[in-house]
């Protein structure tokens, strides 16, 4: 039995998985609000207390939103420090493995079928080679999948914290606006839930649209990123639509940057919680056009398939798959 976890800034998903041949079967899963708990160990102990696996847990593998070094992670969007050895000791696990959450997503891609993916750009037939994944959610994650001629081998990176590069005068003005708030303007500042709010506030504050009173109230009352996205997708606020359009353009551009750096001739995947909710907007054309707009490298990018991951449990599946591979269960 494998204990797997997907730990993000907003929620933590845990589950038991059984390896049956090459397939992973979910036994039981539970979702926890991350910020309601002092750390991952507290959540894992609660899960173990409430769910009996019925057989020995061989390995625990957890995808964490943050850089993992030597089995230790300081979570990027949570006040948590997680150590694999300490977690294994507290939870009485034979082995605990920590990997980056986008690395977990990358492992999970192999568990998906065509119904769990939506194609934005077909690319070349029989495309092969390295692949990459980019995912906007609470933060911005990126990872690569190295093709060793037999299989894809996921690896983590922290590309979401690279420097935001404006592509036109509007985006240059956006950079200056954000530079007034933060010393370092990373892509995560514009490509994430909070990033969408930053884009909206920039357009509002620079008088590029009028904020309706009802939307201002929604922004104060609940999740502002969700309110902006819903208003934009419903066509209820031109200002929200402009913010989401800008978000999609920048998203496509950074996806193209990542694809070039990883040389992802095997495909570029878009993960995270935001993409499935704005799928129609991603299909509108501006994402793919921004993805392709790399001058002399346009033809190279045009051959790369681009797909949106629709399965919300991809990272959890990936953590289970990573754990199963490490324990030689599959």
C-alpha positions as CSV (number, residue, x, y, z in Angstrom):
1,X,0.0,0.0,0.0
2,X,1.2,3.5,-0.8
3,X,0.3,6.7,1.1
4,X,0.3,9.6,-1.3
5,X,-0.2,13.3,-0.7
6,X,-0.6,16.5,-2.8
7,X,0.1,19.5,-0.6
8,X,-0.7,22.9,-1.9
9,X,-1.1,26.4,-0.4
10,X,-4.9,26.0,-0.3
11,X,-5.6,22.3,0.2
12,X,-3.9,19.1,1.0
13,X,-5.1,15.8,-0.5
14,X,-4.1,12.5,1.0
15,X,-4.9,9.0,-0.1
16,X,-4.1,5.3,0.1
17,X,-3.3,3.6,-3.3
18,X,-2.8,0.0,-4.1
19,X,-0.4,-1.1,-6.9
20,X,-2.0,-3.8,-9.1
21,X,0.3,-4.7,-11.9
22,X,1.1,-1.4,-13.7
23,X,-2.1,0.3,-12.4
24,X,-2.7,2.3,-9.3
25,X,-6.1,2.0,-7.6
26,X,-7.3,4.5,-5.1
27,X,-8.5,3.0,-1.8
28,X,-9.6,6.0,0.2
29,X,-8.9,9.8,-0.1
30,X,-9.5,12.8,2.1
31,X,-9.1,16.6,1.5
32,X,-7.9,19.0,4.2
33,X,-7.7,22.8,4.2
34,X,-3.9,23.4,4.4
35,X,-4.0,26.6,6.5
36,X,-6.2,25.0,9.1
37,X,-3.2,22.9,10.3
38,X,0.2,23.6,11.8
39,X,2.0,21.2,9.4
40,X,1.9,18.2,7.2
41,X,2.6,15.7,10.0
42,X,-0.5,16.8,11.8
43,X,-2.6,16.1,8.7
44,X,-0.9,12.8,8.0
45,X,-1.5,11.6,11.6
46,X,-5.2,12.5,11.4
47,X,-5.5,10.6,8.1
48,X,-3.8,7.6,9.5
49,X,-6.0,7.7,12.6
50,X,-9.2,7.9,10.6
51,X,-8.4,5.5,7.8
52,X,-7.1,2.0,8.2
53,X,-5.4,0.7,5.1
54,X,-6.1,-2.9,5.8
55,X,-2.5,-3.8,4.8
56,X,1.0,-2.5,5.4
57,X,1.9,0.9,4.1
58,X,5.3,0.4,2.3
59,X,6.0,4.0,1.4
60,X,4.7,7.5,1.7
61,X,5.3,10.0,-1.1
62,X,4.2,13.6,-0.9
63,X,4.2,16.4,-3.5
64,X,4.9,19.7,-1.9
65,X,4.5,23.2,-3.4
66,X,8.0,24.4,-2.8
67,X,11.7,23.5,-3.5
68,X,12.7,20.1,-2.0
69,X,16.4,19.8,-1.1
70,X,17.9,16.7,0.7
71,X,14.4,15.5,1.7
72,X,13.5,18.9,3.3
73,X,11.1,21.6,2.0
74,X,10.2,25.1,3.2
75,X,6.7,25.4,1.6
76,X,6.5,28.5,-0.7
77,X,2.9,29.5,0.2
78,X,2.5,27.9,3.6
79,X,4.4,28.5,6.9
80,X,5.5,24.9,7.0
81,X,8.9,23.2,7.1
82,X,8.7,19.5,6.2
83,X,11.5,17.0,6.7
84,X,11.0,13.5,5.2
85,X,12.9,11.7,8.0
86,X,11.0,13.5,10.7
87,X,7.7,12.8,8.9
88,X,8.5,9.1,8.5
89,X,9.3,8.8,12.2
90,X,6.2,10.6,13.4
91,X,3.9,8.7,11.1
92,X,5.7,5.4,11.6
93,X,6.3,5.0,7.9
94,X,9.1,2.8,6.6
95,X,10.0,5.5,4.0
96,X,8.8,9.0,3.3
97,X,9.6,10.7,0.1
98,X,9.2,14.5,-0.6
99,X,9.0,15.7,-4.2
100,X,7.9,19.1,-5.6
101,X,4.2,19.3,-6.4
102,X,4.8,19.9,-10.1
103,X,7.2,17.0,-10.2
104,X,4.2,15.0,-8.8
105,X,2.0,16.3,-11.5
106,X,4.6,15.3,-14.1
107,X,4.6,11.7,-12.7
108,X,0.8,11.7,-12.8
109,X,0.6,12.5,-16.6
110,X,1.4,8.8,-17.3
111,X,-1.7,7.8,-15.4
112,X,-4.1,9.9,-17.6
113,X,-6.1,8.9,-20.7
114,X,-7.3,11.1,-23.5
115,X,-10.6,11.9,-21.7
116,X,-8.6,13.6,-19.0
117,X,-6.8,16.0,-21.4
118,X,-8.0,18.8,-23.6
119,X,-5.9,19.7,-26.7
120,X,-5.2,23.4,-27.4
121,X,-2.7,22.8,-30.1
122,X,-2.2,19.4,-31.9
123,X,1.5,19.8,-32.8
124,X,3.2,17.3,-35.0
125,X,1.9,13.8,-35.4
126,X,3.8,11.2,-33.3
127,X,5.6,14.0,-31.4
128,X,8.3,12.6,-29.0
129,X,11.1,13.7,-26.7
130,X,11.2,15.8,-23.6
131,X,8.0,17.2,-22.2
132,X,7.1,20.1,-19.8
133,X,4.3,21.1,-17.5
134,X,3.3,24.5,-16.3
135,X,0.5,25.0,-13.7
136,X,-1.0,28.2,-12.3
137,X,-3.0,27.9,-9.1
138,X,-2.2,29.3,-5.7
139,X,1.3,29.8,-7.1
140,X,3.0,29.1,-10.4
141,X,4.7,25.7,-10.8
142,X,6.9,24.3,-13.6
143,X,8.6,21.0,-14.2
144,X,10.2,19.0,-16.9
145,X,10.1,15.4,-18.1
146,X,13.3,14.1,-19.6
147,X,12.9,11.5,-22.3
148,X,15.6,8.8,-21.9
149,X,14.4,7.0,-25.2
150,X,12.3,4.6,-23.1
151,X,10.3,6.6,-20.6
152,X,9.8,10.1,-19.3
153,X,11.7,11.0,-16.1
154,X,10.2,13.9,-14.2
155,X,12.3,16.6,-12.6
156,X,11.5,19.7,-10.6
157,X,12.4,23.3,-11.2
158,X,11.4,26.7,-9.7
159,X,10.9,28.4,-13.0
160,X,7.7,30.1,-11.8
161,X,9.9,32.4,-9.8
162,X,11.9,33.6,-12.8
163,X,11.8,37.2,-13.9
164,X,8.6,38.4,-15.5
165,X,9.5,39.7,-19.0
166,X,7.1,42.2,-20.5
167,X,6.2,41.7,-24.2
168,X,4.7,45.1,-25.0
169,X,4.1,48.6,-23.6
170,X,1.1,47.6,-21.5
171,X,3.0,44.7,-19.9
172,X,6.0,47.1,-19.3
173,X,3.7,49.4,-17.5
174,X,2.4,46.4,-15.5
175,X,5.9,45.5,-14.6
176,X,6.5,49.0,-13.2
177,X,3.2,48.9,-11.3
178,X,4.2,45.6,-9.7
179,X,7.8,46.7,-9.1
180,X,6.3,49.3,-6.8
181,X,5.0,46.5,-4.6
182,X,7.8,44.0,-4.8
183,X,11.5,44.1,-5.2
184,X,11.4,41.1,-7.5
185,X,8.5,40.7,-10.0
186,X,8.4,37.0,-10.8
187,X,6.0,35.2,-13.2
188,X,4.1,33.9,-10.2
189,X,3.1,37.5,-9.4
190,X,1.0,37.5,-12.6
191,X,0.3,33.8,-13.3
192,X,-1.5,32.5,-10.2
193,X,-4.8,33.2,-8.4
194,X,-3.3,36.2,-6.6
195,X,-1.6,37.1,-9.9
196,X,-5.0,37.4,-11.7
197,X,-6.0,39.8,-8.9
198,X,-2.8,41.8,-9.5
199,X,-3.6,42.1,-13.2
200,X,-7.2,43.2,-12.4
201,X,-6.0,45.8,-9.9
202,X,-3.4,47.1,-12.3
203,X,-6.0,47.6,-15.1
204,X,-8.5,49.2,-12.6
205,X,-5.9,51.5,-10.9
206,X,-4.6,52.7,-14.3
207,X,-8.1,53.5,-15.4
208,X,-8.3,50.9,-18.1
209,X,-11.8,49.8,-17.0
210,X,-14.5,50.5,-14.5
211,X,-15.1,48.3,-11.6
212,X,-18.8,47.6,-11.0
213,X,-20.0,48.0,-7.4
214,X,-21.3,44.4,-7.3
215,X,-17.9,43.0,-8.3
216,X,-16.1,45.2,-5.8
217,X,-18.3,43.7,-3.1
218,X,-17.6,40.2,-4.3
219,X,-13.9,40.8,-4.2
220,X,-14.1,41.9,-0.6
221,X,-16.5,39.1,0.5
222,X,-14.8,35.9,-0.9
223,X,-12.1,34.6,-3.2
224,X,-11.2,37.6,-5.4
225,X,-9.5,35.5,-8.1
226,X,-12.5,33.3,-8.4
227,X,-14.8,36.3,-8.5
228,X,-12.8,37.9,-11.3
229,X,-12.6,34.7,-13.3
230,X,-16.3,33.9,-13.0
231,X,-17.3,37.5,-14.0
232,X,-14.9,37.3,-17.0
233,X,-16.1,33.9,-18.2
234,X,-19.7,35.0,-17.9
235,X,-19.1,38.3,-19.8
236,X,-20.4,40.3,-16.9
237,X,-17.5,42.7,-16.5
238,X,-15.3,44.1,-19.3
239,X,-12.6,44.9,-16.7
240,X,-12.5,41.3,-15.5
241,X,-12.5,40.1,-19.1
242,X,-9.5,42.4,-19.8
243,X,-7.7,41.0,-16.8
244,X,-8.3,37.4,-17.8
245,X,-7.3,38.1,-21.4
246,X,-4.0,39.6,-20.2
247,X,-3.5,36.6,-17.9
248,X,-4.0,34.2,-20.8
249,X,-1.6,36.1,-23.1
250,X,1.2,36.1,-20.4
251,X,0.4,32.4,-19.6
252,X,1.0,31.4,-23.2
253,X,4.2,33.4,-23.4
254,X,5.7,31.8,-20.3
255,X,4.5,28.4,-21.4
256,X,6.5,29.0,-24.7
257,X,9.6,30.1,-22.6
258,X,9.4,26.8,-20.6
259,X,8.9,24.7,-23.8
260,X,12.1,26.2,-25.3
261,X,14.2,25.8,-22.1
262,X,13.1,22.1,-21.7
263,X,13.1,21.5,-25.5
264,X,9.7,19.9,-24.9
265,X,9.2,18.3,-28.4
266,X,7.1,15.6,-26.7
267,X,4.5,18.2,-25.5
268,X,3.6,20.9,-23.1
269,X,1.0,20.3,-20.5
270,X,-1.0,22.9,-18.6
271,X,-1.9,21.8,-15.1
272,X,-3.2,23.5,-12.0
273,X,-6.7,24.4,-10.9
274,X,-7.2,27.5,-13.0
275,X,-6.8,26.1,-16.5
276,X,-9.9,23.8,-16.6
277,X,-12.1,26.6,-15.3
278,X,-11.0,29.0,-18.1
279,X,-10.7,26.4,-20.9
280,X,-12.9,28.3,-23.3
281,X,-10.7,31.3,-22.9
282,X,-7.5,29.2,-23.4
283,X,-9.1,27.9,-26.6
284,X,-9.8,31.4,-27.9
285,X,-6.4,31.6,-29.7
286,X,-4.4,34.1,-27.7
287,X,-2.7,31.5,-25.5
288,X,-1.5,29.5,-28.4
289,X,-0.5,32.5,-30.4
290,X,1.6,33.8,-27.4
291,X,3.0,30.3,-27.0
292,X,4.2,30.3,-30.6
293,X,5.4,33.9,-30.8
294,X,9.1,33.2,-30.4
295,X,10.5,34.6,-33.6
296,X,12.9,32.1,-35.3
297,X,11.8,29.3,-32.9
298,X,8.1,29.5,-34.0
299,X,8.3,26.4,-36.2
300,X,9.9,24.4,-33.4
301,X,7.1,25.4,-31.0
302,X,4.5,24.7,-33.6
303,X,5.5,21.0,-33.6
304,X,4.9,20.7,-29.9
305,X,1.5,19.5,-28.7
306,X,-0.2,21.6,-26.0
307,X,-2.7,20.0,-23.7
308,X,-4.7,21.0,-20.6
309,X,-4.9,18.5,-17.8
310,X,-8.5,18.2,-16.7
311,X,-8.0,15.6,-14.0
312,X,-7.8,17.5,-10.6
313,X,-6.1,14.5,-8.9
314,X,-3.1,14.3,-11.2
315,X,-0.6,15.4,-8.6
316,X,-2.0,12.9,-6.1
317,X,-1.8,10.1,-8.7
318,X,1.7,11.2,-9.5
319,X,2.8,11.1,-5.9
320,X,1.4,7.6,-5.6
321,X,3.2,6.6,-8.8
322,X,6.5,8.1,-7.7
323,X,6.2,6.2,-4.4
324,X,5.3,2.9,-6.2
325,X,8.3,3.3,-8.5
326,X,10.6,4.0,-5.6
327,X,9.4,0.9,-3.8
328,X,9.5,-1.2,-7.0
329,X,5.8,-1.9,-6.8
330,X,5.2,-1.1,-10.4
